[in-house]
Amino acid sequence: MHKIDHDPFSQSELTTILVVSDLKQSKKFYIDLLGARLFREYGGSSIVLEFLGHWILLVTAGGATKDKPNTRFTPPQDKNTISHSFTIRVKDCKQSHEILDARGVTFITPPYDWGAEIRCFFQDPDGHLFEISEYRESNS
């Protein structure tokens, strides 16, 4: 008799797909500026990266397929309208900002101190939003 595993994601990993307009430019950004590791490339239309223990699949725009007949992949159309973002919890936001800034990452603003949190945001070449955030314990 076959035992049924009630966890549909047993031994699975999560990959985020980001649609990009220029794969070469995005590859350079993620590897050279953010320090992601190239895992695999697929025929010039997609690459798999490992970044902070997370899988990111960068793909170029594409049309519908048999298994997603009404779905098209397109890069963000407006860098100021965000439907998702990544938050990277860091030990020292100002230091992380300085390192990434020196590598050429362009930030929306410098780190902003909210009291219990210091954070700032940047975007990849297509406008996918990233936040670096330092949480500080309250002394009260």
C-alpha positions as CSV (number, residue, x, y, z in Angstrom):
1,M,0.0,0.0,0.0
2,H,1.3,3.5,-1.0
3,K,1.7,5.9,1.9
4,I,0.3,9.3,1.1
5,D,2.5,12.3,2.1
6,H,0.2,15.1,3.3
7,D,2.8,17.8,2.6
8,P,2.4,18.8,-1.0
9,F,5.8,20.5,-0.9
10,S,7.9,17.9,0.7
11,Q,11.5,18.2,-0.4
12,S,10.7,21.3,-2.5
13,E,12.3,24.7,-3.0
14,L,10.7,28.0,-3.9
15,T,11.9,29.9,-7.0
16,T,10.9,33.4,-7.9
17,I,10.5,34.2,-11.6
18,L,11.4,37.7,-12.7
19,V,10.7,38.8,-16.2
20,V,13.5,41.0,-17.6
21,S,13.9,43.0,-20.8
22,D,17.7,42.5,-21.2
23,L,19.0,39.2,-19.8
24,K,22.7,40.1,-20.2
25,Q,22.2,43.4,-18.3
26,S,20.2,41.7,-15.6
27,K,22.7,38.8,-15.2
28,K,25.5,41.4,-14.7
29,F,23.4,43.3,-12.1
30,Y,22.5,40.2,-10.0
31,I,25.9,38.6,-10.2
32,D,28.4,41.5,-10.2
33,L,26.5,44.0,-8.1
34,L,24.4,41.8,-5.7
35,G,26.7,38.8,-5.5
36,A,24.2,36.2,-6.7
37,R,25.7,32.9,-7.9
38,L,24.9,31.6,-11.4
39,F,23.5,28.1,-11.2
40,R,22.3,27.4,-14.8
41,E,21.6,29.1,-18.1
42,Y,18.9,28.0,-20.6
43,G,19.5,28.9,-24.3
44,G,19.9,32.6,-23.9
45,S,16.3,33.2,-22.7
46,S,16.6,32.4,-19.0
47,I,19.1,31.9,-16.1
48,V,18.8,30.5,-12.7
49,L,20.6,32.3,-9.8
50,E,21.1,31.4,-6.2
51,F,20.8,34.5,-4.0
52,L,20.8,34.4,-0.2
53,G,19.5,30.8,-0.1
54,H,16.7,31.7,-2.6
55,W,16.3,30.7,-6.2
56,I,15.7,33.4,-8.8
57,L,14.8,32.5,-12.4
58,L,15.4,35.5,-14.8
59,V,13.4,35.0,-18.0
60,T,12.8,37.1,-21.1
61,A,9.3,38.1,-22.1
62,G,7.2,35.3,-23.5
63,G,3.8,34.4,-24.8
64,A,1.2,31.9,-23.7
65,T,1.9,28.2,-23.7
66,K,-0.3,25.1,-23.6
67,D,0.0,24.9,-19.8
68,K,-0.7,28.6,-19.3
69,P,-2.8,29.5,-22.3
70,N,-3.9,33.0,-21.2
71,T,-0.8,34.1,-19.5
72,R,2.0,36.2,-20.9
73,F,5.3,37.1,-19.1
74,T,6.3,40.8,-19.4
75,P,8.8,42.9,-17.5
76,P,7.4,45.6,-15.3
77,Q,5.9,48.4,-17.4
78,D,6.1,51.1,-14.7
79,K,9.0,51.2,-12.2
80,N,6.8,53.2,-9.8
81,T,4.0,50.7,-9.7
82,I,5.0,47.6,-7.6
83,S,3.1,44.4,-7.3
84,H,5.8,42.5,-5.3
85,S,9.2,43.2,-3.7
86,F,12.1,41.5,-1.9
87,T,13.2,42.5,1.6
88,I,16.7,41.6,2.7
89,R,17.2,41.8,6.4
90,V,20.7,43.0,7.1
91,K,22.8,43.6,10.2
92,D,23.9,47.1,9.3
93,C,21.7,48.9,6.7
94,K,24.1,51.9,6.3
95,Q,27.1,49.6,5.8
96,S,25.2,47.5,3.3
97,H,24.1,50.6,1.4
98,E,27.7,51.9,1.2
99,I,28.9,48.6,-0.2
100,L,26.2,48.3,-2.8
101,D,26.4,51.9,-3.7
102,A,30.2,51.5,-4.3
103,R,29.4,48.6,-6.6
104,G,27.1,50.8,-8.7
105,V,23.7,50.0,-7.3
106,T,21.4,53.0,-7.6
107,F,19.2,53.6,-4.5
108,I,15.8,55.4,-4.5
109,T,16.9,57.2,-1.3
110,P,19.7,56.8,1.2
111,P,18.9,54.8,4.3
112,Y,16.0,56.2,6.3
113,D,15.9,55.8,10.1
114,W,12.4,55.0,11.3
115,G,13.5,54.4,14.8
116,A,13.2,50.6,15.2
117,E,14.1,50.1,11.6
118,I,16.5,51.6,9.1
119,R,15.8,50.8,5.5
120,C,16.3,51.9,1.9
121,F,15.2,50.6,-1.5
122,F,16.8,50.0,-4.9
123,Q,15.6,48.4,-8.2
124,D,17.1,46.1,-10.7
125,P,17.4,47.3,-14.3
126,D,13.7,46.5,-15.0
127,G,12.3,48.0,-11.8
128,H,11.9,44.9,-9.5
129,L,12.0,46.4,-6.0
130,F,14.5,45.4,-3.3
131,E,14.6,46.7,0.3
132,I,17.5,46.4,2.7
133,S,16.3,46.7,6.2
134,E,18.0,46.7,9.6
135,Y,15.7,46.0,12.6
136,R,16.8,47.3,15.9
137,E,15.5,46.0,19.3
138,S,13.7,48.6,21.3
139,N,15.4,49.7,24.5
140,S,12.1,50.6,26.2
